[in-house]
Amino acid sequence: MLRDSLSLMLKNLIALSLVEKRTSQITPMSLCGNRVEWCETIKYLGVYLQGGSSVRFDVSYAKRAFYAACDAIFLHSSGVNEIALLHLQET
């Protein structure tokens, strides 16, 4: 017999603050006796969400990783056919 249940991963529980102006301290929050940490930035699916008056997406980390991968391919591709190099860039 299966039971419906909900399980939470409480050790990595964080919250993002979305307020117009952060003038005062945010009230601490807890869930099931575990403290929820407030933070300015959350990484979700490889994209960073930034708090503030509205949600902003920061893709600079993903762009930096993309260009680093491209540079590594170019560094180790001396003498490689241009079509093969293009294929490496596309994958």
NORWOFEN-V26492 format. One record per residue. N is the residue number from 0. PHI is phi in radians with two decimals (none if undefined). Layout:
[[N,PHI] [N,PHI]]
This chain:
[[0,none] [1,-1.61] [2,-1.94] [3,-1.35] [4,-2.57] [5,-2.20] [6,-2.12] [7,-2.06] [8,-1.58] [9,-1.45] [10,-1.30] [11,-2.02] [12,-1.48] [13,-2.36] [14,-2.34] [15,-1.86] [16,-1.52] [17,-2.09] [18,-2.30] [19,-1.08] [20,-2.37] [21,-1.59] [22,-1.61] [23,-2.20] [24,-1.23] [25,-1.36] [26,-1.13] [27,-1.05] [28,-2.23] [29,-2.41] [30,-2.36] [31,0.95] [32,1.42] [33,-1.80] [34,-1.28] [35,-1.67] [36,-1.43] [37,-1.61] [38,-2.51] [39,-1.54] [40,-2.38] [41,-2.22] [42,-1.62] [43,-2.42] [44,0.96] [45,1.41] [46,-2.06] [47,-1.64] [48,-1.72] [49,-1.92] [50,-1.39] [51,2.52] [52,-1.26] [53,-2.62] [54,-1.38] [55,-2.11] [56,-1.85] [57,-1.91] [58,-1.81] [59,-1.09] [60,-1.16] [61,-1.16] [62,-1.11] [63,-1.10] [64,-1.16] [65,-1.10] [66,-1.18] [67,-1.14] [68,-1.15] [69,-1.10] [70,-1.09] [71,-1.12] [72,-1.13] [73,-1.13] [74,-1.11] [75,-1.74] [76,-1.98] [77,-1.17] [78,1.46] [79,-1.60] [80,-0.96] [81,-1.09] [82,-1.15] [83,-1.13] [84,-1.11] [85,-1.09] [86,-1.10] [87,-1.10] [88,-1.16] [89,-1.31] [90,-1.69]]
